[in-house]
Protein backbone atom coordinates (compact mmCIF):
# COMPACT_ATOMS: atom_id res chain seq x y z
CA UNK A 1 0.00 0.00 0.00
CA UNK A 2 1.29 3.45 -0.85
CA UNK A 3 0.81 6.25 1.68
CA UNK A 4 0.65 9.92 0.85
CA UNK A 5 2.71 10.78 3.97
CA UNK A 6 4.99 7.82 4.73
CA UNK A 7 7.14 10.15 6.83
CA UNK A 8 4.37 10.06 9.46
CA UNK A 9 4.54 6.27 9.86
CA UNK A 10 6.90 4.43 12.20
CA UNK A 11 7.75 0.84 13.02
CA UNK A 12 6.37 -0.76 16.18
CA UNK A 13 9.81 -1.00 17.80
CA UNK A 14 10.41 2.72 17.34
CA UNK A 15 6.99 3.48 18.80
CA UNK A 16 7.60 1.27 21.83
CA UNK A 17 10.81 3.18 22.53
CA UNK A 18 9.11 6.58 22.19
CA UNK A 19 5.76 6.12 23.95
CA UNK A 20 6.90 8.38 26.80
CA UNK A 21 8.25 11.07 24.47
CA UNK A 22 6.05 14.17 24.90
CA UNK A 23 6.78 15.24 21.33
CA UNK A 24 5.25 12.05 19.88
CA UNK A 25 1.50 11.89 19.27
CA UNK A 26 -0.16 8.59 18.43
CA UNK A 27 -3.51 8.84 16.66
CA UNK A 28 -5.82 5.84 16.47
CA UNK A 29 -7.89 6.23 13.31
CA UNK A 30 -10.12 3.24 13.84
CA UNK A 31 -13.78 3.07 14.64
CA UNK A 32 -14.86 4.35 18.08
CA UNK A 33 -15.98 0.93 19.34
CA UNK A 34 -12.59 -0.57 18.47
CA UNK A 35 -10.83 2.31 20.24
CA UNK A 36 -12.94 1.71 23.33
CA UNK A 37 -12.02 -1.99 23.34
CA UNK A 38 -8.28 -1.47 22.96
CA UNK A 39 -5.79 1.14 21.85
CA UNK A 40 -2.17 2.12 22.38
CA UNK A 41 -1.85 3.80 25.78
CA UNK A 42 -1.99 7.56 25.38
CA UNK A 43 -3.29 7.39 21.81
CA UNK A 44 -5.84 9.96 20.74
CA UNK A 45 -8.92 8.60 19.03
CA UNK A 46 -9.85 10.14 15.68
CA UNK A 47 -12.84 8.21 14.36
CA UNK A 48 -12.40 7.10 10.77
CA UNK A 49 -15.63 8.72 9.59
CA UNK A 50 -14.22 12.18 10.35
CA UNK A 51 -11.76 12.08 7.50
CA UNK A 52 -13.07 9.51 5.00
CA UNK A 53 -15.61 11.31 2.89
CA UNK A 54 -16.09 9.32 -0.30
CA UNK A 55 -14.22 6.93 -2.61
CA UNK A 56 -11.32 8.50 -4.47
CA UNK A 57 -12.28 8.90 -8.15
CA UNK A 58 -8.60 8.53 -9.10
CA UNK A 59 -8.71 4.90 -8.02
CA UNK A 60 -7.30 5.13 -4.50
CA UNK A 61 -9.17 3.74 -1.54
CA UNK A 62 -10.64 7.01 -0.29
CA UNK A 63 -10.27 10.74 -0.86
Phi and psi restraints in degrees (range 20) as a CNS / XPLOR table:
assign (resid 1 and name C) (resid 2 and name N)
       (resid 2 and name CA) (resid 2 and name C) 1.0 -100.5 20.0 2
assign (resid 2 and name N) (resid 2 and name CA)
       (resid 2 and name C) (resid 3 and name N) 1.0 133.0 20.0 2
assign (resid 2 and name C) (resid 3 and name N)
       (resid 3 and name CA) (resid 3 and name C) 1.0 -108.2 20.0 2
assign (resid 3 and name N) (resid 3 and name CA)
       (resid 3 and name C) (resid 4 and name N) 1.0 143.9 20.0 2
assign (resid 3 and name C) (resid 4 and name N)
       (resid 4 and name CA) (resid 4 and name C) 1.0 -72.3 20.0 2
assign (resid 4 and name N) (resid 4 and name CA)
       (resid 4 and name C) (resid 5 and name N) 1.0 -24.4 20.0 2
assign (resid 4 and name C) (resid 5 and name N)
       (resid 5 and name CA) (resid 5 and name C) 1.0 -132.9 20.0 2
assign (resid 5 and name N) (resid 5 and name CA)
       (resid 5 and name C) (resid 6 and name N) 1.0 67.2 20.0 2
assign (resid 5 and name C) (resid 6 and name N)
       (resid 6 and name CA) (resid 6 and name C) 1.0 -61.5 20.0 2
assign (resid 6 and name N) (resid 6 and name CA)
       (resid 6 and name C) (resid 7 and name N) 1.0 -19.8 20.0 2
assign (resid 6 and name C) (resid 7 and name N)
       (resid 7 and name CA) (resid 7 and name C) 1.0 -67.6 20.0 2
assign (resid 7 and name N) (resid 7 and name CA)
       (resid 7 and name C) (resid 8 and name N) 1.0 -12.7 20.0 2
assign (resid 7 and name C) (resid 8 and name N)
       (resid 8 and name CA) (resid 8 and name C) 1.0 -93.8 20.0 2
assign (resid 8 and name N) (resid 8 and name CA)
       (resid 8 and name C) (resid 9 and name N) 1.0 -2.4 20.0 2
assign (resid 8 and name C) (resid 9 and name N)
       (resid 9 and name CA) (resid 9 and name C) 1.0 -101.6 20.0 2
assign (resid 9 and name N) (resid 9 and name CA)
       (resid 9 and name C) (resid 10 and name N) 1.0 144.8 20.0 2
assign (resid 9 and name C) (resid 10 and name N)
       (resid 10 and name CA) (resid 10 and name C) 1.0 -133.7 20.0 2
assign (resid 10 and name N) (resid 10 and name CA)
       (resid 10 and name C) (resid 11 and name N) 1.0 162.8 20.0 2
assign (resid 10 and name C) (resid 11 and name N)
       (resid 11 and name CA) (resid 11 and name C) 1.0 -79.7 20.0 2
assign (resid 11 and name N) (resid 11 and name CA)
       (resid 11 and name C) (resid 12 and name N) 1.0 157.8 20.0 2
assign (resid 11 and name C) (resid 12 and name N)
       (resid 12 and name CA) (resid 12 and name C) 1.0 -62.0 20.0 2
assign (resid 12 and name N) (resid 12 and name CA)
       (resid 12 and name C) (resid 13 and name N) 1.0 -36.7 20.0 2
assign (resid 12 and name C) (resid 13 and name N)
       (resid 13 and name CA) (resid 13 and name C) 1.0 -63.2 20.0 2
assign (resid 13 and name N) (resid 13 and name CA)
       (resid 13 and name C) (resid 14 and name N) 1.0 -42.9 20.0 2
assign (resid 13 and name C) (resid 14 and name N)
       (resid 14 and name CA) (resid 14 and name C) 1.0 -61.8 20.0 2
assign (resid 14 and name N) (resid 14 and name CA)
       (resid 14 and name C) (resid 15 and name N) 1.0 -44.5 20.0 2
assign (resid 14 and name C) (resid 15 and name N)
       (resid 15 and name CA) (resid 15 and name C) 1.0 -61.7 20.0 2
assign (resid 15 and name N) (resid 15 and name CA)
       (resid 15 and name C) (resid 16 and name N) 1.0 -44.2 20.0 2
assign (resid 15 and name C) (resid 16 and name N)
       (resid 16 and name CA) (resid 16 and name C) 1.0 -58.3 20.0 2
assign (resid 16 and name N) (resid 16 and name CA)
       (resid 16 and name C) (resid 17 and name N) 1.0 -36.4 20.0 2
assign (resid 16 and name C) (resid 17 and name N)
       (resid 17 and name CA) (resid 17 and name C) 1.0 -76.8 20.0 2
assign (resid 17 and name N) (resid 17 and name CA)
       (resid 17 and name C) (resid 18 and name N) 1.0 -16.8 20.0 2
assign (resid 17 and name C) (resid 18 and name N)
       (resid 18 and name CA) (resid 18 and name C) 1.0 -117.7 20.0 2
assign (resid 18 and name N) (resid 18 and name CA)
       (resid 18 and name C) (resid 19 and name N) 1.0 12.4 20.0 2
assign (resid 18 and name C) (resid 19 and name N)
       (resid 19 and name CA) (resid 19 and name C) 1.0 -60.9 20.0 2
assign (resid 19 and name N) (resid 19 and name CA)
       (resid 19 and name C) (resid 20 and name N) 1.0 -28.3 20.0 2
assign (resid 19 and name C) (resid 20 and name N)
       (resid 20 and name CA) (resid 20 and name C) 1.0 -92.7 20.0 2
assign (resid 20 and name N) (resid 20 and name CA)
       (resid 20 and name C) (resid 21 and name N) 1.0 3.0 20.0 2
assign (resid 20 and name C) (resid 21 and name N)
       (resid 21 and name CA) (resid 21 and name C) 1.0 -77.7 20.0 2
assign (resid 21 and name N) (resid 21 and name CA)
       (resid 21 and name C) (resid 22 and name N) 1.0 117.4 20.0 2
assign (resid 21 and name C) (resid 22 and name N)
       (resid 22 and name CA) (resid 22 and name C) 1.0 -66.4 20.0 2
assign (resid 22 and name N) (resid 22 and name CA)
       (resid 22 and name C) (resid 23 and name N) 1.0 -13.7 20.0 2
assign (resid 22 and name C) (resid 23 and name N)
       (resid 23 and name CA) (resid 23 and name C) 1.0 -90.7 20.0 2
assign (resid 23 and name N) (resid 23 and name CA)
       (resid 23 and name C) (resid 24 and name N) 1.0 -1.1 20.0 2
assign (resid 23 and name C) (resid 24 and name N)
       (resid 24 and name CA) (resid 24 and name C) 1.0 -103.2 20.0 2
assign (resid 24 and name N) (resid 24 and name CA)
       (resid 24 and name C) (resid 25 and name N) 1.0 131.8 20.0 2
assign (resid 24 and name C) (resid 25 and name N)
       (resid 25 and name CA) (resid 25 and name C) 1.0 -122.8 20.0 2
assign (resid 25 and name N) (resid 25 and name CA)
       (resid 25 and name C) (resid 26 and name N) 1.0 121.0 20.0 2
assign (resid 25 and name C) (resid 26 and name N)
       (resid 26 and name CA) (resid 26 and name C) 1.0 -98.3 20.0 2
assign (resid 26 and name N) (resid 26 and name CA)
       (resid 26 and name C) (resid 27 and name N) 1.0 130.1 20.0 2
assign (resid 26 and name C) (resid 27 and name N)
       (resid 27 and name CA) (resid 27 and name C) 1.0 -119.8 20.0 2
assign (resid 27 and name N) (resid 27 and name CA)
       (resid 27 and name C) (resid 28 and name N) 1.0 121.4 20.0 2
assign (resid 27 and name C) (resid 28 and name N)
       (resid 28 and name CA) (resid 28 and name C) 1.0 -91.2 20.0 2
assign (resid 28 and name N) (resid 28 and name CA)
       (resid 28 and name C) (resid 29 and name N) 1.0 114.1 20.0 2
assign (resid 28 and name C) (resid 29 and name N)
       (resid 29 and name CA) (resid 29 and name C) 1.0 -101.2 20.0 2
assign (resid 29 and name N) (resid 29 and name CA)
       (resid 29 and name C) (resid 30 and name N) 1.0 24.2 20.0 2
assign (resid 29 and name C) (resid 30 and name N)
       (resid 30 and name CA) (resid 30 and name C) 1.0 -84.3 20.0 2
assign (resid 30 and name N) (resid 30 and name CA)
       (resid 30 and name C) (resid 31 and name N) 1.0 -171.5 20.0 2
assign (resid 30 and name C) (resid 31 and name N)
       (resid 31 and name CA) (resid 31 and name C) 1.0 -77.7 20.0 2
assign (resid 31 and name N) (resid 31 and name CA)
       (resid 31 and name C) (resid 32 and name N) 1.0 149.0 20.0 2
assign (resid 31 and name C) (resid 32 and name N)
       (resid 32 and name CA) (resid 32 and name C) 1.0 -54.6 20.0 2
assign (resid 32 and name N) (resid 32 and name CA)
       (resid 32 and name C) (resid 33 and name N) 1.0 -39.3 20.0 2
assign (resid 32 and name C) (resid 33 and name N)
       (resid 33 and name CA) (resid 33 and name C) 1.0 -66.2 20.0 2
assign (resid 33 and name N) (resid 33 and name CA)
       (resid 33 and name C) (resid 34 and name N) 1.0 -35.3 20.0 2
assign (resid 33 and name C) (resid 34 and name N)
       (resid 34 and name CA) (resid 34 and name C) 1.0 -68.3 20.0 2
assign (resid 34 and name N) (resid 34 and name CA)
       (resid 34 and name C) (resid 35 and name N) 1.0 -39.7 20.0 2
assign (resid 34 and name C) (resid 35 and name N)
       (resid 35 and name CA) (resid 35 and name C) 1.0 -62.0 20.0 2
assign (resid 35 and name N) (resid 35 and name CA)
       (resid 35 and name C) (resid 36 and name N) 1.0 -41.1 20.0 2
assign (resid 35 and name C) (resid 36 and name N)
       (resid 36 and name CA) (resid 36 and name C) 1.0 -65.0 20.0 2
assign (resid 36 and name N) (resid 36 and name CA)
       (resid 36 and name C) (resid 37 and name N) 1.0 -34.5 20.0 2
assign (resid 36 and name C) (resid 37 and name N)
       (resid 37 and name CA) (resid 37 and name C) 1.0 -71.9 20.0 2
assign (resid 37 and name N) (resid 37 and name CA)
       (resid 37 and name C) (resid 38 and name N) 1.0 -43.5 20.0 2
assign (resid 37 and name C) (resid 38 and name N)
       (resid 38 and name CA) (resid 38 and name C) 1.0 -167.1 20.0 2
assign (resid 38 and name N) (resid 38 and name CA)
       (resid 38 and name C) (resid 39 and name N) 1.0 139.4 20.0 2
assign (resid 38 and name C) (resid 39 and name N)
       (resid 39 and name CA) (resid 39 and name C) 1.0 -158.0 20.0 2
assign (resid 39 and name N) (resid 39 and name CA)
       (resid 39 and name C) (resid 40 and name N) 1.0 165.6 20.0 2
assign (resid 39 and name C) (resid 40 and name N)
       (resid 40 and name CA) (resid 40 and name C) 1.0 -64.8 20.0 2
assign (resid 40 and name N) (resid 40 and name CA)
       (resid 40 and name C) (resid 41 and name N) 1.0 131.1 20.0 2
assign (resid 40 and name C) (resid 41 and name N)
       (resid 41 and name CA) (resid 41 and name C) 1.0 -53.1 20.0 2
assign (resid 41 and name N) (resid 41 and name CA)
       (resid 41 and name C) (resid 42 and name N) 1.0 130.2 20.0 2
assign (resid 41 and name C) (resid 42 and name N)
       (resid 42 and name CA) (resid 42 and name C) 1.0 86.8 20.0 2
assign (resid 42 and name N) (resid 42 and name CA)
       (resid 42 and name C) (resid 43 and name N) 1.0 -6.0 20.0 2
assign (resid 42 and name C) (resid 43 and name N)
       (resid 43 and name CA) (resid 43 and name C) 1.0 -70.4 20.0 2
assign (resid 43 and name N) (resid 43 and name CA)
       (resid 43 and name C) (resid 44 and name N) 1.0 141.5 20.0 2
assign (resid 43 and name C) (resid 44 and name N)
       (resid 44 and name CA) (resid 44 and name C) 1.0 -87.1 20.0 2
assign (resid 44 and name N) (resid 44 and name CA)
       (resid 44 and name C) (resid 45 and name N) 1.0 141.6 20.0 2
assign (resid 44 and name C) (resid 45 and name N)
       (resid 45 and name CA) (resid 45 and name C) 1.0 -93.9 20.0 2
assign (resid 45 and name N) (resid 45 and name CA)
       (resid 45 and name C) (resid 46 and name N) 1.0 125.3 20.0 2
assign (resid 45 and name C) (resid 46 and name N)
       (resid 46 and name CA) (resid 46 and name C) 1.0 -125.0 20.0 2
assign (resid 46 and name N) (resid 46 and name CA)
       (resid 46 and name C) (resid 47 and name N) 1.0 95.8 20.0 2
assign (resid 46 and name C) (resid 47 and name N)
       (resid 47 and name CA) (resid 47 and name C) 1.0 -53.5 20.0 2
assign (resid 47 and name N) (resid 47 and name CA)
       (resid 47 and name C) (resid 48 and name N) 1.0 137.5 20.0 2
assign (resid 47 and name C) (resid 48 and name N)
       (resid 48 and name CA) (resid 48 and name C) 1.0 -55.5 20.0 2
assign (resid 48 and name N) (resid 48 and name CA)
       (resid 48 and name C) (resid 49 and name N) 1.0 -34.3 20.0 2
assign (resid 48 and name C) (resid 49 and name N)
       (resid 49 and name CA) (resid 49 and name C) 1.0 -70.0 20.0 2
assign (resid 49 and name N) (resid 49 and name CA)
       (resid 49 and name C) (resid 50 and name N) 1.0 -10.3 20.0 2
assign (resid 49 and name C) (resid 50 and name N)
       (resid 50 and name CA) (resid 50 and name C) 1.0 -75.8 20.0 2
assign (resid 50 and name N) (resid 50 and name CA)
       (resid 50 and name C) (resid 51 and name N) 1.0 -23.5 20.0 2
assign (resid 50 and name C) (resid 51 and name N)
       (resid 51 and name CA) (resid 51 and name C) 1.0 -122.6 20.0 2
assign (resid 51 and name N) (resid 51 and name CA)
       (resid 51 and name C) (resid 52 and name N) 1.0 -11.9 20.0 2
assign (resid 51 and name C) (resid 52 and name N)
       (resid 52 and name CA) (resid 52 and name C) 1.0 -93.8 20.0 2
assign (resid 52 and name N) (resid 52 and name CA)
       (resid 52 and name C) (resid 53 and name N) 1.0 114.3 20.0 2
assign (resid 52 and name C) (resid 53 and name N)
       (resid 53 and name CA) (resid 53 and name C) 1.0 -100.1 20.0 2
assign (resid 53 and name N) (resid 53 and name CA)
       (resid 53 and name C) (resid 54 and name N) 1.0 -52.5 20.0 2
assign (resid 53 and name C) (resid 54 and name N)
       (resid 54 and name CA) (resid 54 and name C) 1.0 -161.1 20.0 2
assign (resid 54 and name N) (resid 54 and name CA)
       (resid 54 and name C) (resid 55 and name N) 1.0 161.9 20.0 2
assign (resid 54 and name C) (resid 55 and name N)
       (resid 55 and name CA) (resid 55 and name C) 1.0 -57.5 20.0 2
assign (resid 55 and name N) (resid 55 and name CA)
       (resid 55 and name C) (resid 56 and name N) 1.0 144.7 20.0 2
assign (resid 55 and name C) (resid 56 and name N)
       (resid 56 and name CA) (resid 56 and name C) 1.0 -75.8 20.0 2
assign (resid 56 and name N) (resid 56 and name CA)
       (resid 56 and name C) (resid 57 and name N) 1.0 119.3 20.0 2
assign (resid 56 and name C) (resid 57 and name N)
       (resid 57 and name CA) (resid 57 and name C) 1.0 -65.3 20.0 2
assign (resid 57 and name N) (resid 57 and name CA)
       (resid 57 and name C) (resid 58 and name N) 1.0 -17.3 20.0 2
assign (resid 57 and name C) (resid 58 and name N)
       (resid 58 and name CA) (resid 58 and name C) 1.0 -80.8 20.0 2
assign (resid 58 and name N) (resid 58 and name CA)
       (resid 58 and name C) (resid 59 and name N) 1.0 -1.5 20.0 2
assign (resid 58 and name C) (resid 59 and name N)
       (resid 59 and name CA) (resid 59 and name C) 1.0 105.6 20.0 2
assign (resid 59 and name N) (resid 59 and name CA)
       (resid 59 and name C) (resid 60 and name N) 1.0 -5.6 20.0 2
assign (resid 59 and name C) (resid 60 and name N)
       (resid 60 and name CA) (resid 60 and name C) 1.0 -75.3 20.0 2
assign (resid 60 and name N) (resid 60 and name CA)
       (resid 60 and name C) (resid 61 and name N) 1.0 177.3 20.0 2
assign (resid 60 and name C) (resid 61 and name N)
       (resid 61 and name CA) (resid 61 and name C) 1.0 -65.0 20.0 2
assign (resid 61 and name N) (resid 61 and name CA)
       (resid 61 and name C) (resid 62 and name N) 1.0 -53.5 20.0 2
assign (resid 61 and name C) (resid 62 and name N)
       (resid 62 and name CA) (resid 62 and name C) 1.0 -148.7 20.0 2
assign (resid 62 and name N) (resid 62 and name CA)
       (resid 62 and name C) (resid 63 and name N) 1.0 155.8 20.0 2
